């Protein structure tokens, strides 16, 4: 007769298998399985590691890498044969073919162009699967659109007199939109416009739509920037009602409010930001306590003191979720009165703040942490260049304080890197523009010590806040440290980053090995060390950008969640976003939750905050894509008057269509098409990352230097065409 322990383990085993069957694409460690099982998982957590290894031995699970498991594909197919229908999200290609990404299968479903039905990119659809042979990929046809991802598109109007179409800018939109003449809304042939899809039913081959806004002439800076925002359904301006509510915000600070707060107005305090910044989210203060003890304050704008729940300002911030940074403008999350005036930590003005105050010694060890509401008065507004000069020369205002902060930051960073943090030290492409928005110069913004100083203290503050929130109350009313992936009785907003996807990691390892690099994938720490070495060793080489891109793609995306799984890239078990509430809504949520729990209020509703986390993550993604589009557009615009000129470049990618080349001096990338390489017939050797001539055996390999001539700048596609120079 089975013992009580064996019965518990048997019951638990079946539930563990259920967790993996329900999440066939995911990888779990025993802590994450415990979290998924809820109270029972917490109670019997000690059995879970053994159960996972036993299931791997049976062939039900595979160990993706040490301590992390996923369901075995062969077991899943035996247990759950492919059904006739699945649901998923469309990834539409420019050619008209598509893939449907689904959680119901381990691979994406391939959809031929004649089987996409009436689906568009990112629609949520129902797919009928075709019978599959062993050697074939899973294929199917889209039979129903369950939910449209968007119904507005930006593009160029083509008007012949009898009918009109919109040629969409978006490469993932393979169909032109038919516009009846009475739906043109004044749009002229060749103008850029926003069109709303009104209908698409059999037997029509194209969607029908109407013009909802005429943007203007293509190539005009205002038109193009507005078009980028419209493409991702991002706001370009505030409604008058929102501006009016902002104008009514009372910026006076009462003595009663001052009395509630810890006063830092007489402590040396300053801000460090980009030279053109106007919204100062954060300030640092420094005070020596004794010979080897300093008090370092990280002071953050107390935005939620002014933006109250159930107001238009709150609704607007929630909907926008983030500020948007295009090349030539900032679209703020909050109206200017709040973002640049009332909340901004401007020098020589009393400002309300929410602070994390560290007591530290000269070895950057944190002896004590205090978190609470404060009031400050910034003594000085620095830009990064000024602080860098002070660090390098040891001269200038607040030199002693800045020197101390830099010393502490370097030690904190060194420990973080030793703990397994990954160092993506990317160059940012920046432009110097004239008054009309035309790019006059391209330059690169690199992280220097001044940037890293601020970054490390912001990371410390975010970590400290998350650790405080991540503590759970035990049954006796005391506190015990919450753990990564653990059950927390209090809802909180975390910034999480999961471990790399094992399949993508193995693909990356195979790829870089052919280029002469090696990465270890056996342990979390070795992965991080390998990534850092790989990024460092590939700097300045033709494959640098591609390696960095593939490395980032092999990793999970950082996102917001109420479920804490830690932050892999930073090597933190607890992490959140607390330090930028002027430009990020999740930081406002964190401020609110911290204040509520400090007052003893009951836990917030997790479902509500999880929905807000999902929305914030999605809006962040859209804002990043819009920013990249604006950079690509400005790069094309910058090179447009250089057609015919020659430049030195590095081959940054290869494809069956051509070779991608990045110009050394300005990092603008374009393609040399194989059809333009007239000295031979070239074909792709995918395994060796090169194109090779059939007769001459000339080769053009990833990373090789080449000289190119600008052939064409395509504003519509945001693409540059090159040819090889003689």
Beta strands, then each sheet from edge to edge (+ up, - down):
strand 1: 61-65
strand 2: 68-71
strand 3: 85-92
strand 4: 98-101
strand 5: 109-111
strand 6: 124-129
strand 7: 139-147
strand 8: 152-159
strand 9: 164-168
strand 10: 177-179
strand 11: 191-199
strand 12: 208-217
strand 13: 262-263
strand 14: 268-273
strand 15: 282-290
strand 16: 293-301
strand 17: 324-326
strand 18: 329-331
strand 19: 350-360
strand 20: 366-377
strand 21: 380-383
strand 22: 428-433
strand 23: 439-445
strand 24: 472-473
strand 25: 479-480
strand 26: 494-496
strand 27: 559-561
strand 28: 646-654
strand 29: 658-663
strand 30: 669-673
strand 31: 682-685
strand 32: 690-693
strand 33: 699-701
strand 34: 705-714
strand 35: 719-724
sheet 1: 1+ 2-
sheet 2: 3+ 4- 5+ 7+ 6- 3+
sheet 3: 8+ 9- 10+ 12+ 11- 8+
sheet 4: 13+ 20+ 19- 16+ 15- 14+ 21+
sheet 5: 17+ 18-
sheet 6: 22+ 23-
sheet 7: 24+ 25-
sheet 8: 26+ 27-
sheet 9: 28+ 29- 30+ 35+ 34- 28+
sheet 10: 31+ 32- 33+
end
